[in-house]
Amino acid sequence: MIKLSKVLFNSTTKTRVFSFGSGLNGKLGHGLGESKIIKPKEITGKFNCAISNITSGTTYSLFSGYNTNRDIVELYGCGDNRDGQLIIGNGKEPLLEDIRQLQSDSISPDKGTISNRAVKQLISGTYHNICLMSDGQTLLWGTSNSGQLGSPDYQRVYFNPYNNSLLNDLGISKYSCGTTFTLALNSAEGKLYSFGSASFNELGNDNLFNERVPKPIDNSLISSEKIVDIASGFFHSLALTENGRVLTWGRNQEGQCQPVPERIGKGSYTSIDYLDSQTIDSIHKRNDRIVQLAAGSLNSYLLTEQGLVYSIGTNEYGQLGIGKDKQLNSGRLHQVNLPIKVTKLFSKFKSVICTDGHRFFGWGNNFDHQLSLETRSICYEPVELFNINSLFTDSNCEINDISISLSHTLLLMNVHNDLPAKK
């Protein structure tokens, strides 16, 4: 029998994990003694395996990797655990002051529940988490008060990860998490499912009824298109269709989905509709296409194949990246002026980081140094992130992932030992 580790993991590639921003509650992985880190600091000596996935909720951090010696998945976490975000303690350990390995009945190496498989996706909402395995198994845990874990049985918190067999049966290959809702995509068929809260039409069904069990989104625009990518903010979502259109729905008070009607009040939301068709058409006419969707708390972002970034939504913390005083067109996309051809875009909460693989730029909220900038500030336009650049100058390394939370950031780097050093 060929071990999974032989197939999935390259022995010449290693990973390094860095963190920066607010260290409150130990969520940076360096203990309670590190209350603030400006320059990215590597997390060392805390993991028994190479880390392959990172994610951050509002006040906590999660990591996963594959122990090639034991052929098992290992999960680690630190920070706030009051709502079962970090599994350990069954509600009796509200805080993990430093990184600890996470174990329960659902993720027990001794019982073989996580052996001979790898983590395909690890993702967090505000206080709930999803771990998608390479064999299609999906584990969900944390808060479940609105049905965001997809369990038919009401339970405010799931401390022990819930194995949602229905999601496995549906062939789900990608998830996105909002504050209290979840989207699930079957990429092979292009079908989209939703479950959780519906206060702002987050589920796309044009009603305000929460759904505890994953169901296909009841909308003709969704059902008639093959969906290839998804992203979710706090209370809104985006879906990229196979023909390059973007569908959006949910909370719209900040114009993150559609133009906002005059005198709109609190609680504004929209039905599923196409996002800014005029700008999308102009992208296609340049022989360009959208390759990635991203979302902040109250914003949406598009990345094109030619490396252009577009933003929409609120600019309260500079999230649009277009300047402070520029005239805003509510519900319309704005092109972000960047000196690089962007290949990867990372966004969550109120901050954005993008890169061409060598240089990194960011904008939005830096009050807790979540952009690794020395001065606490709001960045209304892209600023080069030299502290992050410095990580990628002398090593054979590339960015794997960046997870930006409310007040801290995690960075995962791949290091290729068989390549010549960068000059």
C-alpha positions as a Markdown table, in Angstrom:
| # | Residue | x | y | z |
|---|---|---|---|---|
| 1 | Met | 0.0 | 0.0 | 0.0 |
| 2 | Ile | 1.4 | 3.4 | -1.0 |
| 3 | Lys | 1.2 | 5.9 | 1.9 |
| 4 | Leu | -0.7 | 9.1 | 1.3 |
| 5 | Ser | 2.3 | 11.1 | 2.4 |
| 6 | Lys | 4.3 | 9.7 | -0.6 |
| 7 | Val | 1.7 | 11.0 | -3.0 |
| 8 | Leu | 0.7 | 14.4 | -1.5 |
| 9 | Phe | 3.9 | 15.8 | 0.0 |
| 10 | Asn | 7.1 | 16.8 | -1.6 |
| 11 | Ser | 10.1 | 16.1 | 0.6 |
| 12 | Thr | 12.0 | 19.0 | -0.9 |
| 13 | Thr | 9.3 | 21.5 | 0.1 |
| 14 | Lys | 9.0 | 22.8 | 3.7 |
| 15 | Thr | 6.7 | 25.4 | 5.2 |
| 16 | Arg | 7.2 | 28.2 | 7.6 |
| 17 | Val | 4.4 | 30.1 | 9.5 |
| 18 | Phe | 4.6 | 33.7 | 10.6 |
| 19 | Ser | 2.2 | 35.9 | 12.6 |
| 20 | Phe | 1.8 | 39.6 | 13.3 |
| 21 | Gly | -0.6 | 42.1 | 14.7 |
| 22 | Ser | -2.4 | 42.0 | 18.1 |
| 23 | Gly | -1.3 | 39.2 | 20.4 |
| 24 | Leu | -4.3 | 39.5 | 22.7 |
| 25 | Asn | -5.4 | 36.1 | 24.1 |
| 26 | Gly | -2.3 | 34.5 | 22.6 |
| 27 | Lys | -3.8 | 34.2 | 19.1 |
| 28 | Leu | -0.4 | 34.9 | 17.4 |
| 29 | Gly | 1.0 | 31.6 | 18.7 |
| 30 | His | 3.8 | 33.2 | 20.8 |
| 31 | Gly | 2.1 | 33.1 | 24.2 |
| 32 | Leu | 0.5 | 35.8 | 26.2 |
| 33 | Gly | 3.9 | 37.7 | 26.5 |
| 34 | Glu | 3.6 | 38.9 | 23.0 |
| 35 | Ser | 0.9 | 41.5 | 23.1 |
| 36 | Lys | 1.9 | 43.1 | 19.8 |
| 37 | Ile | 4.1 | 42.1 | 16.8 |
| 38 | Ile | 4.8 | 44.5 | 14.0 |
| 39 | Lys | 7.3 | 42.6 | 11.9 |
| 40 | Pro | 6.3 | 39.0 | 11.0 |
| 41 | Lys | 7.6 | 36.6 | 13.6 |
| 42 | Glu | 8.1 | 32.9 | 12.8 |
| 43 | Ile | 6.2 | 30.4 | 14.9 |
| 44 | Thr | 8.8 | 27.7 | 15.7 |
| 45 | Gly | 8.9 | 24.6 | 17.9 |
| 46 | Lys | 5.1 | 24.3 | 18.2 |
| 47 | Phe | 4.2 | 21.9 | 15.5 |
| 48 | Asn | 5.1 | 18.2 | 15.0 |
| 49 | Cys | 4.6 | 18.4 | 11.2 |
| 50 | Ala | 4.9 | 20.8 | 8.3 |
| 51 | Ile | 1.8 | 23.1 | 8.3 |
| 52 | Ser | -0.2 | 23.1 | 5.1 |
| 53 | Asn | -3.2 | 25.2 | 6.0 |
| 54 | Ile | -3.9 | 28.3 | 8.1 |
| 55 | Thr | -7.0 | 30.2 | 9.1 |
| 56 | Ser | -8.0 | 32.8 | 11.6 |
| 57 | Gly | -11.4 | 33.6 | 13.1 |
| 58 | Thr | -12.1 | 36.8 | 14.9 |
| 59 | Thr | -9.9 | 36.1 | 18.0 |
| 60 | Tyr | -8.2 | 32.8 | 17.4 |
| 61 | Ser | -5.9 | 30.9 | 15.0 |
| 62 | Leu | -6.0 | 27.4 | 13.5 |
| 63 | Phe | -3.3 | 25.4 | 11.7 |
| 64 | Ser | -3.3 | 22.0 | 10.1 |
| 65 | Gly | -0.6 | 19.7 | 8.7 |
| 66 | Tyr | 0.1 | 16.1 | 7.8 |
| 67 | Asn | 2.5 | 14.1 | 10.0 |
| 68 | Thr | 4.2 | 12.0 | 7.4 |
| 69 | Asn | 5.8 | 9.7 | 10.0 |
| 70 | Arg | 2.4 | 8.7 | 11.4 |
| 71 | Asp | 0.3 | 9.3 | 8.3 |
| 72 | Ile | -2.3 | 11.4 | 10.2 |
| 73 | Val | -3.7 | 14.9 | 10.0 |
| 74 | Glu | -2.8 | 17.2 | 12.9 |
| 75 | Leu | -4.7 | 20.3 | 14.0 |
| 76 | Tyr | -3.4 | 23.1 | 16.2 |
| 77 | Gly | -4.9 | 26.2 | 17.6 |
| 78 | Cys | -4.4 | 29.1 | 20.0 |
| 79 | Gly | -6.4 | 32.1 | 21.3 |
| 80 | Asp | -10.1 | 32.5 | 22.2 |
| 81 | Asn | -12.0 | 29.2 | 22.8 |
| 82 | Arg | -15.1 | 30.4 | 24.5 |
| 83 | Asp | -17.4 | 29.1 | 21.7 |
| 84 | Gly | -15.6 | 25.9 | 21.0 |
| 85 | Gln | -13.5 | 27.4 | 18.2 |
| 86 | Leu | -10.5 | 25.4 | 19.3 |
| 87 | Ile | -12.2 | 22.1 | 20.2 |
| 88 | Ile | -10.3 | 21.4 | 23.4 |
| 89 | Gly | -12.0 | 21.5 | 26.9 |
| 90 | Asn | -15.6 | 20.9 | 26.1 |
| 91 | Gly | -16.4 | 24.5 | 27.1 |
| 92 | Lys | -14.2 | 24.5 | 30.2 |
| 93 | Glu | -11.1 | 26.1 | 28.7 |
| 94 | Pro | -12.1 | 29.5 | 27.4 |
| 95 | Leu | -8.5 | 30.4 | 26.3 |
| 96 | Leu | -5.6 | 28.6 | 24.8 |
| 97 | Glu | -2.7 | 30.9 | 25.8 |
| 98 | Asp | -0.3 | 29.1 | 23.4 |
| 99 | Ile | -0.4 | 26.8 | 20.5 |
| 100 | Arg | -1.7 | 23.3 | 21.4 |
| 101 | Gln | -2.6 | 20.2 | 19.3 |
| 102 | Leu | -6.3 | 19.8 | 19.0 |
| 103 | Gln | -7.9 | 16.4 | 19.6 |
| 104 | Ser | -11.4 | 15.0 | 20.1 |
| 105 | Asp | -13.4 | 11.9 | 19.2 |
| 106 | Ser | -13.7 | 13.2 | 15.6 |
| 107 | Ile | -10.0 | 13.9 | 15.2 |
| 108 | Ser | -8.3 | 11.2 | 17.2 |
| 109 | Pro | -5.0 | 9.8 | 15.9 |
| 110 | Asp | -5.5 | 6.8 | 18.2 |
| 111 | Lys | -8.9 | 5.9 | 16.8 |
| 112 | Gly | -7.7 | 6.4 | 13.2 |
| 113 | Thr | -10.4 | 9.0 | 12.4 |
| 114 | Ile | -7.9 | 11.3 | 10.6 |
| 115 | Ser | -5.4 | 8.8 | 9.2 |
| 116 | Asn | -4.3 | 8.4 | 5.6 |
| 117 | Arg | -6.0 | 11.6 | 4.3 |
| 118 | Ala | -5.0 | 15.2 | 4.1 |
| 119 | Val | -6.7 | 18.6 | 4.7 |
| 120 | Lys | -8.0 | 20.1 | 1.4 |
| 121 | Gln | -9.4 | 23.3 | 2.9 |
| 122 | Leu | -9.4 | 24.9 | 6.4 |
| 123 | Ile | -11.6 | 27.9 | 6.8 |
| 124 | Ser | -13.2 | 30.1 | 9.5 |
| 125 | Gly | -16.2 | 32.3 | 9.8 |
| 126 | Thr | -16.5 | 34.6 | 12.8 |
| 127 | Tyr | -16.7 | 31.8 | 15.4 |
| 128 | His | -17.2 | 28.6 | 13.3 |
| 129 | Asn | -14.7 | 26.5 | 11.4 |
| 130 | Ile | -14.7 | 24.0 | 8.5 |
| 131 | Cys | -12.1 | 21.3 | 7.7 |
| 132 | Leu | -12.6 | 19.6 | 4.3 |
| 133 | Met | -10.5 | 16.4 | 3.9 |
| 134 | Ser | -9.0 | 15.0 | 0.7 |
| 135 | Asp | -11.6 | 12.2 | 0.7 |
| 136 | Gly | -14.5 | 14.6 | 0.9 |
| 137 | Gln | -15.2 | 14.2 | 4.6 |
| 138 | Thr | -16.2 | 17.6 | 6.2 |
| 139 | Leu | -15.8 | 18.4 | 9.8 |
| 140 | Leu | -17.5 | 21.5 | 11.3 |
| 141 | Trp | -17.3 | 23.0 | 14.8 |
| 142 | Gly | -17.7 | 26.1 | 16.9 |
| 143 | Thr | -20.9 | 28.2 | 17.1 |
| 144 | Ser | -24.0 | 26.7 | 15.5 |
| 145 | Asn | -26.8 | 28.9 | 16.8 |
| 146 | Ser | -27.9 | 29.9 | 13.3 |
| 147 | Gly | -27.4 | 26.5 | 11.6 |
| 148 | Gln | -24.0 | 27.4 | 10.1 |
| 149 | Leu | -22.6 | 23.9 | 10.7 |
| 150 | Gly | -25.4 | 22.2 | 8.7 |
| 151 | Ser | -26.6 | 20.0 | 11.5 |
| 152 | Pro | -30.3 | 19.3 | 11.6 |
| 153 | Asp | -30.2 | 19.2 | 15.4 |
| 154 | Tyr | -30.1 | 22.5 | 17.3 |
| 155 | Gln | -27.0 | 22.9 | 19.4 |
| 156 | Arg | -25.6 | 26.3 | 20.3 |
| 157 | Val | -22.0 | 25.2 | 20.2 |
| 158 | Tyr | -20.3 | 22.1 | 18.8 |
| 159 | Phe | -17.1 | 21.5 | 20.8 |
| 160 | Asn | -16.5 | 18.1 | 19.1 |
| 161 | Pro | -16.3 | 18.5 | 15.3 |
| 162 | Tyr | -19.5 | 17.4 | 13.5 |
| 163 | Asn | -19.0 | 15.0 | 10.6 |
| 164 | Asn | -21.5 | 16.3 | 8.1 |
| 165 | Ser | -22.1 | 13.2 | 5.9 |
| 166 | Leu | -24.7 | 15.1 | 3.8 |
| 167 | Leu | -22.0 | 17.5 | 2.5 |
| 168 | Asn | -19.8 | 14.5 | 1.6 |
| 169 | Asp | -22.7 | 13.0 | -0.3 |
| 170 | Leu | -23.3 | 16.3 | -2.2 |
| 171 | Gly | -19.7 | 16.2 | -3.4 |
| 172 | Ile | -18.7 | 19.5 | -1.9 |
| 173 | Ser | -15.2 | 20.7 | -2.9 |
| 174 | Lys | -15.1 | 24.2 | -1.6 |
| 175 | Tyr | -16.6 | 26.3 | 1.2 |
| 176 | Ser | -16.9 | 30.0 | 2.1 |
| 177 | Cys | -17.9 | 31.2 | 5.6 |
| 178 | Gly | -19.8 | 34.4 | 6.5 |
| 179 | Thr | -20.5 | 35.5 | 10.1 |
| 180 | Thr | -23.2 | 33.0 | 10.8 |
| 181 | Phe | -23.8 | 31.2 | 7.4 |
| 182 | Thr | -21.9 | 28.9 | 5.1 |
| 183 | Leu | -21.8 | 28.4 | 1.3 |
| 184 | Ala | -20.8 | 25.0 | -0.2 |
| 185 | Leu | -19.8 | 24.4 | -3.8 |
| 186 | Asn | -19.8 | 21.3 | -5.8 |
| 187 | Ser | -17.1 | 22.4 | -8.4 |
| 188 | Ala | -17.6 | 19.4 | -10.7 |
| 189 | Glu | -21.3 | 20.2 | -11.2 |
| 190 | Gly | -21.2 | 23.9 | -10.5 |
| 191 | Lys | -23.9 | 23.6 | -7.9 |
| 192 | Leu | -24.1 | 25.9 | -4.9 |
| 193 | Tyr | -25.7 | 25.1 | -1.5 |
| 194 | Ser | -26.2 | 27.4 | 1.6 |
| 195 | Phe | -27.1 | 27.0 | 5.2 |
| 196 | Gly | -27.2 | 29.2 | 8.4 |
| 197 | Ser | -28.6 | 32.6 | 9.0 |
| 198 | Ala | -30.8 | 34.5 | 6.6 |
| 199 | Ser | -31.3 | 37.9 | 8.2 |
| 200 | Phe | -29.8 | 39.7 | 5.2 |
| 201 | Asn | -30.8 | 37.1 | 2.6 |
| 202 | Glu | -27.3 | 35.5 | 3.1 |
| 203 | Leu | -28.7 | 32.2 | 1.8 |
| 204 | Gly | -29.9 | 33.7 | -1.4 |
| 205 | Asn | -33.4 | 32.3 | -1.1 |
| 206 | Asp | -35.2 | 35.6 | -0.9 |
| 207 | Asn | -36.6 | 34.9 | 2.6 |
| 208 | Leu | -35.4 | 35.4 | 6.1 |
| 209 | Phe | -35.7 | 31.8 | 7.3 |
| 210 | Asn | -32.6 | 30.2 | 8.7 |
| 211 | Glu | -31.7 | 26.8 | 7.2 |
| 212 | Arg | -30.1 | 24.2 | 9.4 |
| 213 | Val | -29.5 | 21.7 | 6.6 |
| 214 | Pro | -27.6 | 22.4 | 3.4 |
| 215 | Lys | -30.0 | 23.1 | 0.5 |
| 216 | Pro | -29.5 | 24.2 | -3.1 |
| 217 | Ile | -30.0 | 28.0 | -3.4 |
| 218 | Asp | -33.5 | 28.5 | -4.8 |
| 219 | Asn | -32.8 | 31.1 | -7.5 |
| 220 | Ser | -33.0 | 30.8 | -11.3 |
| 221 | Leu | -29.8 | 32.8 | -11.9 |
| 222 | Ile | -27.8 | 30.4 | -9.7 |
| 223 | Ser | -29.4 | 27.2 | -10.9 |
| 224 | Ser | -29.0 | 28.2 | -14.6 |
| 225 | Glu | -25.2 | 28.9 | -14.3 |
| 226 | Lys | -22.3 | 26.7 | -13.5 |
| 227 | Ile | -20.5 | 28.2 | -10.5 |
| 228 | Val | -16.7 | 28.0 | -10.4 |
| 229 | Asp | -15.7 | 30.2 | -7.4 |
| 230 | Ile | -17.3 | 31.7 | -4.2 |
| 231 | Ala | -16.5 | 34.2 | -1.5 |
| 232 | Ser | -18.4 | 35.5 | 1.5 |
| 233 | Gly | -18.2 | 38.6 | 3.6 |
| 234 | Phe | -20.0 | 39.1 | 7.0 |
| 235 | Phe | -23.5 | 39.0 | 5.5 |
| 236 | His | -23.1 | 38.9 | 1.7 |
| 237 | Ser | -21.6 | 36.6 | -0.9 |
| 238 | Leu | -20.3 | 36.4 | -4.5 |
| 239 | Ala | -20.3 | 33.6 | -7.0 |
| 240 | Leu | -18.3 | 33.5 | -10.2 |
| 241 | Thr | -20.0 | 31.8 | -13.2 |
| 242 | Glu | -18.3 | 29.7 | -15.8 |
| 243 | Asn | -18.9 | 32.4 | -18.4 |
| 244 | Gly | -17.1 | 35.0 | -16.3 |
| 245 | Arg | -20.0 | 36.8 | -14.7 |
| 246 | Val | -20.3 | 37.5 | -11.0 |
| 247 | Leu | -23.5 | 37.0 | -9.0 |
| 248 | Thr | -23.9 | 38.7 | -5.6 |
| 249 | Trp | -26.5 | 38.9 | -2.9 |
| 250 | Gly | -27.0 | 39.6 | 0.8 |
| 251 | Arg | -26.4 | 42.7 | 2.9 |
| 252 | Asn | -26.1 | 45.8 | 0.7 |
| 253 | Gln | -26.2 | 48.8 | 3.1 |
| 254 | Glu | -22.7 | 49.7 | 2.1 |
| 255 | Gly | -23.2 | 49.0 | -1.7 |
| 256 | Gln | -21.1 | 45.8 | -1.7 |
| 257 | Cys | -23.6 | 44.1 | -4.0 |
| 258 | Gln | -25.6 | 46.7 | -6.0 |
| 259 | Pro | -26.2 | 50.5 | -6.1 |
| 260 | Val | -27.9 | 51.6 | -2.8 |
| 261 | Pro | -31.3 | 53.3 | -3.3 |
| 262 | Glu | -31.6 | 56.7 | -1.6 |
| 263 | Arg | -32.8 | 56.9 | 2.0 |
| 264 | Ile | -32.1 | 53.2 | 2.5 |
| 265 | Gly | -32.3 | 52.1 | 6.1 |
| 266 | Lys | -30.5 | 49.7 | 8.3 |
| 267 | Gly | -31.0 | 46.1 | 7.2 |
| 268 | Ser | -30.8 | 46.7 | 3.5 |
| 269 | Tyr | -30.2 | 43.5 | 1.5 |
| 270 | Thr | -30.5 | 42.4 | -2.2 |
| 271 | Ser | -31.6 | 39.4 | -4.1 |
| 272 | Ile | -29.2 | 37.5 | -6.3 |
| 273 | Asp | -28.2 | 39.6 | -9.3 |
| 274 | Tyr | -25.2 | 40.3 | -11.5 |
| 275 | Leu | -22.5 | 42.5 | -10.2 |
| 276 | Asp | -21.8 | 45.7 | -12.1 |
| 277 | Ser | -22.3 | 44.3 | -15.6 |
| 278 | Gln | -20.8 | 47.4 | -17.3 |
| 279 | Thr | -17.4 | 47.0 | -15.6 |
| 280 | Ile | -17.4 | 43.2 | -16.1 |
| 281 | Asp | -18.2 | 43.7 | -19.8 |
| 282 | Ser | -15.2 | 46.1 | -20.1 |
| 283 | Ile | -13.0 | 43.5 | -18.5 |
| 284 | His | -14.1 | 40.9 | -21.1 |
| 285 | Lys | -13.6 | 43.3 | -24.0 |
| 286 | Arg | -9.9 | 43.7 | -23.0 |
| 287 | Asn | -9.6 | 39.9 | -23.4 |
| 288 | Asp | -9.2 | 39.7 | -19.7 |
| 289 | Arg | -11.2 | 37.5 | -17.3 |
| 290 | Ile | -11.8 | 37.2 | -13.6 |
| 291 | Val | -9.7 | 34.4 | -11.9 |
| 292 | Gln | -10.4 | 35.0 | -8.2 |
| 293 | Leu | -13.1 | 36.4 | -5.9 |
| 294 | Ala | -12.4 | 37.7 | -2.4 |
| 295 | Ala | -14.5 | 39.4 | 0.3 |
| 296 | Gly | -13.9 | 41.5 | 3.4 |
| 297 | Ser | -16.5 | 42.1 | 6.1 |
| 298 | Leu | -18.4 | 44.7 | 4.0 |
| 299 | Asn | -16.5 | 44.6 | 0.7 |
| 300 | Ser | -16.0 | 42.5 | -2.4 |
| 301 | Tyr | -12.9 | 42.1 | -4.6 |
| 302 | Leu | -12.1 | 40.7 | -8.0 |
| 303 | Leu | -8.7 | 39.7 | -9.4 |
| 304 | Thr | -8.3 | 39.4 | -13.2 |
| 305 | Glu | -5.9 | 37.2 | -15.2 |
| 306 | Gln | -4.0 | 40.3 | -16.3 |
| 307 | Gly | -3.3 | 41.1 | -12.6 |
| 308 | Leu | -5.9 | 43.9 | -12.0 |
| 309 | Val | -7.8 | 44.3 | -8.8 |
| 310 | Tyr | -11.3 | 45.7 | -8.4 |
| 311 | Ser | -13.1 | 46.7 | -5.2 |
| 312 | Ile | -16.6 | 47.5 | -4.1 |
| 313 | Gly | -18.4 | 48.4 | -0.9 |
| 314 | Thr | -17.5 | 50.5 | 2.1 |
| 315 | Asn | -14.4 | 52.8 | 2.3 |
| 316 | Glu | -14.7 | 53.5 | 6.0 |
| 317 | Tyr | -11.3 | 51.9 | 6.7 |
| 318 | Gly | -9.8 | 52.4 | 3.3 |
| 319 | Gln | -10.9 | 49.0 | 2.1 |
| 320 | Leu | -11.5 | 50.1 | -1.5 |
| 321 | Gly | -7.8 | 51.1 | -1.9 |
| 322 | Ile | -8.7 | 54.1 | -4.1 |
| 323 | Gly | -7.9 | 57.0 | -1.8 |
| 324 | Lys | -9.9 | 58.8 | 0.9 |
| 325 | Asp | -11.5 | 61.7 | -1.1 |
| 326 | Lys | -12.2 | 60.1 | -4.4 |
| 327 | Gln | -15.9 | 60.2 | -5.5 |
| 328 | Leu | -17.4 | 56.8 | -4.8 |
| 329 | Asn | -19.9 | 55.2 | -7.1 |
| 330 | Ser | -22.1 | 53.1 | -4.8 |
| 331 | Gly | -22.6 | 49.6 | -6.0 |
| 332 | Arg | -20.0 | 49.9 | -8.7 |
| 333 | Leu | -16.5 | 48.4 | -9.0 |
| 334 | His | -13.4 | 50.6 | -8.6 |
| 335 | Gln | -10.1 | 49.6 | -10.1 |
| 336 | Val | -7.3 | 49.7 | -7.5 |
| 337 | Asn | -4.1 | 51.4 | -8.7 |
| 338 | Leu | -1.2 | 49.0 | -8.2 |
| 339 | Pro | 2.4 | 49.0 | -9.6 |
| 340 | Ile | 2.4 | 45.2 | -9.9 |
| 341 | Lys | 0.6 | 42.5 | -11.8 |
| 342 | Val | -1.2 | 40.8 | -8.9 |
| 343 | Thr | -1.3 | 37.0 | -8.9 |
| 344 | Lys | -2.8 | 36.4 | -5.4 |
| 345 | Leu | -5.2 | 38.4 | -3.3 |
| 346 | Phe | -6.0 | 38.0 | 0.4 |
| 347 | Ser | -8.8 | 39.7 | 2.2 |
| 348 | Lys | -10.9 | 39.4 | 5.3 |
| 349 | Phe | -12.5 | 41.8 | 7.8 |
| 350 | Lys | -11.1 | 45.3 | 7.0 |
| 351 | Ser | -7.7 | 44.7 | 5.4 |
| 352 | Val | -6.4 | 43.5 | 2.1 |
| 353 | Ile | -3.0 | 42.1 | 1.0 |
| 354 | Cys | -1.9 | 41.3 | -2.6 |
| 355 | Thr | 1.3 | 40.2 | -4.3 |
| 356 | Asp | 2.9 | 39.3 | -7.6 |
| 357 | Gly | 4.9 | 36.7 | -5.8 |
| 358 | His | 7.8 | 39.0 | -5.0 |
| 359 | Arg | 6.4 | 42.4 | -3.7 |
| 360 | Phe | 3.5 | 42.7 | -1.3 |
| 361 | Phe | 1.0 | 45.6 | -1.1 |
| 362 | Gly | -1.8 | 46.2 | 1.4 |
| 363 | Trp | -4.5 | 48.7 | 2.2 |
| 364 | Gly | -7.3 | 49.1 | 4.8 |
| 365 | Asn | -7.1 | 48.9 | 8.5 |
| 366 | Asn | -3.7 | 48.8 | 10.2 |
| 367 | Phe | -4.6 | 49.9 | 13.7 |
| 368 | Asp | -3.4 | 46.6 | 15.1 |
| 369 | His | -0.5 | 46.3 | 12.6 |
| 370 | Gln | -2.3 | 43.6 | 10.7 |
| 371 | Leu | -0.6 | 44.9 | 7.6 |
| 372 | Ser | 2.8 | 44.8 | 9.3 |
| 373 | Leu | 3.2 | 48.6 | 9.0 |
| 374 | Glu | 5.1 | 50.4 | 11.7 |
| 375 | Thr | 2.5 | 53.2 | 12.2 |
| 376 | Arg | -1.0 | 52.5 | 13.4 |
| 377 | Ser | -3.2 | 53.9 | 10.6 |
| 378 | Ile | -5.8 | 53.5 | 8.0 |
| 379 | Cys | -4.3 | 53.0 | 4.5 |
| 380 | Tyr | -6.7 | 54.4 | 1.9 |
| 381 | Glu | -4.3 | 53.5 | -0.9 |
| 382 | Pro | -2.0 | 50.6 | -1.5 |
| 383 | Val | 1.2 | 50.7 | 0.5 |
| 384 | Glu | 4.2 | 48.5 | -0.1 |
| 385 | Leu | 4.6 | 46.1 | 2.8 |
| 386 | Phe | 8.4 | 46.0 | 3.1 |
| 387 | Asn | 8.3 | 43.9 | 6.3 |
| 388 | Ile | 6.6 | 41.1 | 4.4 |
| 389 | Asn | 8.8 | 41.6 | 1.3 |
| 390 | Ser | 11.9 | 41.0 | 3.5 |
| 391 | Leu | 10.7 | 37.4 | 4.1 |
| 392 | Phe | 11.0 | 36.6 | 0.4 |
| 393 | Thr | 14.4 | 38.0 | -0.6 |
| 394 | Asp | 17.0 | 35.4 | 0.4 |
| 395 | Ser | 15.2 | 32.1 | 0.4 |
| 396 | Asn | 13.8 | 29.7 | -2.1 |
| 397 | Cys | 10.3 | 30.5 | -1.0 |
| 398 | Glu | 6.9 | 31.5 | -2.2 |
| 399 | Ile | 3.7 | 32.6 | -0.6 |
| 400 | Asn | 1.2 | 29.8 | 0.1 |
| 401 | Asp | -1.5 | 31.6 | 2.1 |
| 402 | Ile | -2.3 | 34.7 | 4.2 |
| 403 | Ser | -5.2 | 34.8 | 6.6 |
| 404 | Ile | -6.2 | 38.2 | 7.8 |
| 405 | Ser | -8.4 | 38.5 | 10.8 |
| 406 | Leu | -9.9 | 41.5 | 12.7 |
| 407 | Ser | -6.6 | 42.4 | 14.5 |
| 408 | His | -4.0 | 39.8 | 13.5 |
| 409 | Thr | -2.6 | 38.1 | 10.4 |
| 410 | Leu | -1.1 | 34.7 | 9.7 |
| 411 | Leu | 1.3 | 34.0 | 6.8 |
| 412 | Leu | 2.2 | 30.5 | 5.4 |
| 413 | Met | 5.4 | 30.2 | 3.2 |
| 414 | Asn | 6.6 | 27.3 | 1.1 |
| 415 | Val | 10.4 | 26.8 | 1.0 |
| 416 | His | 11.8 | 24.7 | -1.9 |
| 417 | Asn | 15.1 | 23.3 | -0.9 |
| 418 | Asp | 16.0 | 22.0 | -4.4 |
| 419 | Leu | 15.9 | 25.5 | -6.1 |
| 420 | Pro | 18.7 | 28.0 | -6.5 |
| 421 | Ala | 18.5 | 30.9 | -4.1 |
| 422 | Lys | 16.8 | 34.1 | -5.3 |
| 423 | Lys | 19.1 | 36.9 | -6.3 |
